[in-house]
Amino acid sequence: MKPYKGKEVEGYLASLDKDKLQIVQELRKLIREAIPESREATKWGTLVFEKDKIIGAIMAHKNQVNLQLWRGAELTDKEGRLIGDTESMRHLTFIKSSDIKRGYVKGLLKEAGKLE
């Protein structure tokens, strides 16, 4: 990942390696489909999606991309794939875009969008 110093979404996206960008773009598309009233912003050097409050974030790391869900502990995780043991936050990890199970992820996002 290239150094990211800007605060705009486009700058964040431009900082990503091609393989991470593909995953991030797929997740952004699912977020728009599942929570159309949400908006994107960059905070803390990552891409967040929010309504009145933050719902979650897409965090690109060296070897993976995480989809963070702020109130993930409250979600119905039928597949048991959410990771985390904090009081509220959970995440999913993706190594490649084919790791994204669209129906499952979209369902979690819809539920997360209703919690906010």
N, C-alpha and C positions, 0 to 999 in steps of 0.2 A: 504494500500500500504506500502510495506517495504521501509526503507530509501534507496535512490539511490545516490551513490556517484561516480560511474564510468562514463566514457564518451562514452562507446561503446554501440551499439544497444543491444547486448546480455545482458549486465548488466542492461540496462533499462527494457528490457522484463522480466528478472528474478526478478525484483523488484515489478512486478505487482501482485495483487491478481488474483486468477483464473478467477473470473467473468469479471474483466477488461481485462485480457489477451485475452480472447475469442473475445471480441469486437475489441481490438487492432489488433489481427491477421486477423480478417475478413476485417478490413479497410486497412491493409497493402496489403492484396491480391487484393482488389479492386484498390488500387493505382498502383500496379504492372501491372494490366490488362489495366487500363485506361491511364497510363503514363509510359510505359515500359522503357523509357530512363531516368527516374528519379532515384535518389539514396537517400538512407536513411542516417541520421546522428543524433546525439544527440546534442542539443544546449539548453541552459537555462533549463536543467533538463527535457527535453521532446524530443520526437521523431519528427524530421522534415523530409520532403521530398522536394527535390530541383533538379533543373537542374543547370543553371548558377546562378540563384537566388532561394530563398526559395519560394515554391509554397504554402506550408501549414504545418500543424503539427497535430499530434495526441496527445492530452493532457488528461491523466488519472487524474481524480479528485476523491475525496472520494466517491461520489454517482453517478458519471457519467463519460463518456468519450466524449470529444469534438473533432470534426474534424474541425480544424481552416483552413480557406482559406484566404490567405493574400490579394488577390484581389477579394474577394467574392462579394463585392458590384457591380462588373462589370458582374457577372454571370447571366445567364438566370435562374431564380428560378420559374419555372412553378408551383410548389406546395406551394410556399410561406413559406418554412420551414427554410430558412436561418435566423439566429438570429444575431443581432448586429446593432449598429447605429453609428459606427465610419466611417470615410471617406472611408476606403477601406476594412477592415477585417470583415468577417462574419464567423459563425460557425454553426455546427449541433451538437445536443446533443443526446447521446445514453445511455440508462439505461441498456439495455440487447441487445445481438446480434440480436435478432429478430426485434429490432427497425430499423435495417438498411434496407432501401428499396434499394436493389442492383442496379436496373436500374437507379433510380433517382440519387443516390450517384455517380455511375460510370459516368453518364452524366455530372454532375457538375465537377468531377475530370478531365474528358477529356477536358472540356472547360477551366478549370483552367490551365491545362498543356499547352494549346495553348497560353495563355496570357503571360506566363513567357518568 
